[in-house]
Amino acid sequence: MNELSSRITKRDNPPSASDIEAWIESEAYKYWKHLTHQINQKYPKVFIPEWLYGGQKHGWTLRYKKNKSFCTFIPEKNRFALLIVFGADERAKVEAIRDRLSAQTQKEYDNAKTYHDGNWVVLTVDSDRVVKDVILLLAVKRKSKLKQ
């Protein structure tokens, strides 16, 4: 881990759970564990999380993907960030649930950069409210396999 970077940049091996907890701090790690549990519960046997190394600038991230990107966990120093990329069809679905999202998440969504492959929304996961928003946004990406 590189103290000069906000990311975990040591290339040797993907970070362990204890590395993540130490890097992002215990409170953020609580949300990290909660969201990994929620994804595993709502989408059983759909995703195999994959650690990706993005070099010295981006460091390690944990990507959930099946055919297309679902979300990416980004462990930053004292912060847990989560990236969700919304394509054109998905953006229309987000607009349909927009009023159910917190004001902060709406602001982050509105300020997100749009690239050729979609709208890249990065959220700081630091409260139960943001976790609720993330779960709503992930449901836009893919319906849960659980019976509602």
Backbone hydrogen bonds in HBPLUS format (Angstrom, degrees):
<---DONOR---> <-ACCEPTOR-->    atom                        ^
c    i                          cat <-CA-CA->   ^        H-A-AA   ^      H-
h    n   atom  resd res      DA  || num        DHA   H-A  angle D-A-AA Bond
n    s   type  num  typ     dist DA aas  dist angle  dist       angle   num
A0005-SER N   A0002-ASN O   3.09 MM   3  5.55 152.8  2.16 113.6 121.2     1
A0077-LYS N   A0006-SER O   2.62 MM  71  4.82 142.3  1.76 132.6 145.1     2
A0060-TRP N   A0008-ILE O   2.89 MM  52  5.73 144.9  2.02 152.8 161.9     3
A0019-ASP N   A0016-SER O   3.08 MM   3  4.98 117.6  2.49  92.6 108.2     4
A0020-ILE N   A0016-SER O   2.96 MM   4  6.30 160.1  2.00 155.3 159.8     5
A0021-GLU N   A0017-ALA O   2.94 MM   4  6.21 167.3  1.96 152.9 156.2     6
A0022-ALA N   A0018-SER O   3.00 MM   4  6.11 162.3  2.03 144.7 149.4     7
A0023-TRP N   A0019-ASP O   2.95 MM   4  6.08 152.0  2.02 146.3 154.4     8
A0024-ILE N   A0020-ILE O   2.89 MM   4  6.02 177.9  1.89 166.5 165.9     9
A0025-GLU N   A0021-GLU O   2.93 MM   4  5.32 131.4  2.17 135.0 145.4    10
A0078-ASN N   A0023-TRP O   2.89 MM  55  6.18 171.9  1.90 144.2 144.3    11
A0029-TYR N   A0025-GLU O   2.92 MM   4  6.09 153.0  2.00 151.4 160.3    12
A0030-LYS N   A0026-SER O   2.98 MM   4  6.20 139.1  2.15 144.3 153.5    13
A0031-TYR N   A0028-ALA O   3.06 MM   3  5.31 120.9  2.42 100.4 114.0    14
A0032-TRP N   A0028-ALA O   2.99 MM   4  6.36 152.3  2.07 146.5 155.2    15
A0033-LYS N   A0029-TYR O   2.88 MM   4  6.11 169.0  1.89 156.2 156.8    16
A0034-HIS N   A0030-LYS O   2.99 MM   4  6.15 155.7  2.05 140.6 148.2    17
A0035-LEU N   A0031-TYR O   2.90 MM   4  6.07 164.5  1.92 152.3 155.3    18
A0036-THR N   A0032-TRP O   3.01 MM   4  6.26 158.8  2.05 151.1 157.4    19
A0037-HIS N   A0033-LYS O   2.95 MM   4  6.11 158.1  1.99 147.9 154.1    20
A0038-GLN N   A0034-HIS O   2.88 MM   4  6.15 157.4  1.93 147.8 154.5    21
A0039-ILE N   A0035-LEU O   2.93 MM   4  6.11 162.3  1.96 150.9 154.6    22
A0040-ASN N   A0036-THR O   3.00 MM   4  6.19 164.6  2.02 147.9 152.4    23
A0041-GLN N   A0037-HIS O   2.85 MM   4  6.01 150.1  1.94 149.3 158.2    24
A0042-LYS N   A0038-GLN O   2.82 MM   4  5.90 169.5  1.83 154.1 157.0    25
A0043-TYR N   A0039-ILE O   2.89 MM   4  5.60 144.6  2.01 143.7 151.9    26
A0145-LYS N   A0042-LYS O   2.79 MM 103  5.87 159.2  1.83 173.5 178.1    27
A0046-VAL N   A0043-TYR O   3.19 MM   3  5.49 154.3  2.26 135.5 129.7    28
A0050-GLU N   A0063-ARG O   2.88 MM  13  5.18 161.3  1.92 147.5 153.9    29
A0063-ARG N   A0050-GLU O   2.83 MM  13  5.18 169.6  1.84 149.2 145.5    30
A0052-LEU N   A0061-THR O   2.84 MM   9  5.35 164.1  1.86 157.0 161.8    31
A0061-THR N   A0052-LEU O   2.96 MM   9  5.35 149.4  2.06 149.2 158.1    32
A0054-GLY N   A0059-GLY O   2.76 MM   5  4.94 171.8  1.76 136.7 139.5    33
A0059-GLY N   A0055-GLY O   2.72 MM   4  5.25 153.3  1.78 152.9 159.9    34
A0062-LEU N   A0073-PHE O   2.92 MM  11  4.95 165.9  1.94 145.9 150.5    35
A0073-PHE N   A0062-LEU O   2.71 MM  11  4.95 162.5  1.74 153.0 150.6    36
A0064-TYR N   A0071-CYS O   2.83 MM   7  5.39 170.7  1.84 175.5 172.6    37
A0070-PHE N   A0064-TYR O   2.90 MM   6  5.44 155.3  1.96 155.7 152.1    38
A0071-CYS N   A0064-TYR O   3.29 MM   7  5.39 157.0  2.35 135.9 141.0    39
A0066-LYS N   A0068-LYS O   3.27 MM   2  5.33 160.4  2.31 143.7 139.6    40
A0068-LYS N   A0066-LYS O   2.67 MM   2  5.33 143.4  1.80 103.3  92.4    41
A0072-THR N   A0083-LEU O   2.92 MM  11  5.04 149.5  2.01 143.1 150.2    42
A0083-LEU N   A0072-THR O   2.84 MM  11  5.04 166.7  1.86 150.3 154.4    43
A0074-ILE N   A0081-ALA O   2.76 MM   7  5.00 162.7  1.79 162.8 156.6    44
A0081-ALA N   A0074-ILE O   3.04 MM   7  5.00 173.1  2.05 154.1 151.8    45
A0076-GLU N   A0079-ARG O   2.91 MM   3  4.98 155.5  1.97 161.8 161.9    46
A0079-ARG N   A0076-GLU O   2.93 MM   3  4.98 159.2  1.98 132.7 126.2    47
A0125-VAL N   A0080-PHE O   2.80 MM  45  5.59 160.0  1.84 163.0 169.9    48
A0082-LEU N   A0123-LEU O   2.86 MM  41  5.30 149.8  1.95 147.5 157.6    49
A0123-LEU N   A0082-LEU O   2.88 MM  41  5.30 162.4  1.91 151.2 154.0    50
A0084-ILE N   A0121-VAL O   2.89 MM  37  5.32 157.2  1.95 150.7 158.3    51
A0121-VAL N   A0084-ILE O   2.92 MM  37  5.32 167.1  1.94 158.7 156.1    52
A0086-PHE N   A0119-ASN O   2.94 MM  33  5.02 161.8  1.97 135.9 139.4    53
A0119-ASN N   A0086-PHE O   2.79 MM  33  5.02 160.8  1.83 142.9 142.3    54
A0091-ARG N   A0087-GLY O   2.90 MM   4  6.13 146.2  2.01 153.4 163.5    55
A0092-ALA N   A0088-ALA O   3.40 MM   4  6.76 150.0  2.50 145.9 151.8    56
A0093-LYS N   A0090-GLU O   3.05 MM   3  5.00 117.7  2.45  93.1 108.7    57
A0094-VAL N   A0090-GLU O   2.89 MM   4  6.25 148.5  1.99 149.8 159.2    58
A0095-GLU N   A0091-ARG O   3.04 MM   4  6.31 156.7  2.09 146.6 152.1    59
A0096-ALA N   A0092-ALA O   3.28 MM   4  6.58 139.4  2.46 134.8 144.7    60
A0096-ALA N   A0093-LYS O   3.11 MM   3  5.06 124.8  2.43  92.3 106.4    61
A0097-ILE N   A0094-VAL O   3.00 MM   3  5.30 140.4  2.16 106.1 117.1    62
A0098-ARG N   A0094-VAL O   2.91 MM   4  5.80 110.6  2.40 146.1 164.8    63
A0098-ARG N   A0095-GLU O   3.42 MM   3  4.91 156.2  2.48  92.0  98.7    64
A0100-ARG N   A0097-ILE O   2.82 MM   3  5.54 160.7  1.86 127.9 134.6    65
A0101-LEU N   A0098-ARG O   3.03 MM   3  5.44 164.7  2.05 115.8 120.7    66
A0106-GLN N   A0102-SER O   2.96 MM   4  6.24 160.9  2.00 153.8 159.5    67
A0107-LYS N   A0103-ALA O   2.95 MM   4  6.16 154.1  2.01 145.7 152.7    68
A0108-GLU N   A0104-GLN O   2.94 MM   4  6.25 160.9  1.97 151.1 155.8    69
A0109-TYR N   A0105-THR O   2.86 MM   4  6.03 158.9  1.90 150.5 156.6    70
A0110-ASP N   A0106-GLN O   2.87 MM   4  6.08 161.9  1.90 149.6 154.6    71
A0111-ASN N   A0107-LYS O   2.94 MM   4  6.12 147.4  2.04 148.1 157.0    72
A0112-ALA N   A0109-TYR O   3.24 MM   3  5.19 157.0  2.29 100.9 107.8    73
A0120-TRP N   A0113-LYS O   2.89 MM   7  5.62 163.1  1.92 169.5 164.4    74
A0115-TYR N   A0118-GLY O   2.79 MM   3  5.28 166.6  1.81 155.2 150.7    75
A0118-GLY N   A0115-TYR O   3.16 MM   3  5.28 161.8  2.19 106.9 112.6    76
A0131-VAL N   A0127-SER O   3.13 MM   4  6.46 157.3  2.19 146.1 152.6    77
A0132-LYS N   A0128-ASP O   2.97 MM   4  6.26 156.1  2.03 147.5 153.3    78
A0133-ASP N   A0129-ARG O   2.99 MM   4  6.32 155.7  2.05 145.8 152.5    79
A0134-VAL N   A0130-VAL O   2.82 MM   4  6.10 159.6  1.86 154.3 159.7    80
A0135-ILE N   A0131-VAL O   2.97 MM   4  6.26 161.0  2.01 153.7 158.0    81
A0136-LEU N   A0132-LYS O   3.05 MM   4  6.35 156.1  2.11 147.4 153.8    82
A0137-LEU N   A0133-ASP O   2.86 MM   4  6.13 160.7  1.89 154.3 160.0    83
A0138-LEU N   A0134-VAL O   2.77 MM   4  5.98 155.9  1.83 154.6 161.4    84
A0139-ALA N   A0135-ILE O   3.11 MM   4  6.25 144.4  2.24 138.9 147.6    85
A0140-VAL N   A0137-LEU O   3.09 MM   3  5.18 136.5  2.29  97.0 109.1    86
A0141-LYS N   A0138-LEU O   3.01 MM   3  5.02 120.3  2.38  94.3 109.2    87
A0142-ARG N   A0138-LEU O   3.01 MM   4  6.37 152.3  2.08 150.5 158.0    88
